[in-house]
């Protein structure tokens, strides 16, 4: 079992920055691939960024590439999403996900990010 708790969301003006954190507990964090997703109102959940358990493989959605950075600290059991140059269309609930196998697949409760002037 892995428990995930996101934090760092909030209201920010367009062009601003936020850093989301996802704290994990309950299992060996370093054996999980970590991902960030988001879901805007009325839309499907979409993958924002993903990092392999080793940290070597990283994937970004085209819409955030060059603006968002995913990172992880296995010693602290945490994954982060640095979001720069935020746009109104980045407004969504952001979720982290820990994925190891089909049956070891865990989600956090989400944190709201609102980009508005």
Secondary structure as GFF3:
##gff-version 3
##sequence-region A 1 117
A	DSSP	beta_strand	3	7	.	.	.	ID=ss1
A	DSSP	beta_strand	10	12	.	.	.	ID=ss2
A	DSSP	beta_strand	18	25	.	.	.	ID=ss3
A	DSSP	three_ten_helix	29	31	.	.	.	ID=ss4
A	DSSP	beta_strand	33	39	.	.	.	ID=ss5
A	DSSP	beta_strand	46	51	.	.	.	ID=ss6
A	DSSP	beta_strand	58	60	.	.	.	ID=ss7
A	DSSP	beta_strand	68	73	.	.	.	ID=ss8
A	DSSP	beta_strand	78	83	.	.	.	ID=ss9
A	DSSP	three_ten_helix	88	90	.	.	.	ID=ss10
A	DSSP	beta_strand	92	99	.	.	.	ID=ss11
A	DSSP	beta_strand	105	107	.	.	.	ID=ss12
A	DSSP	beta_strand	111	115	.	.	.	ID=ss13
###
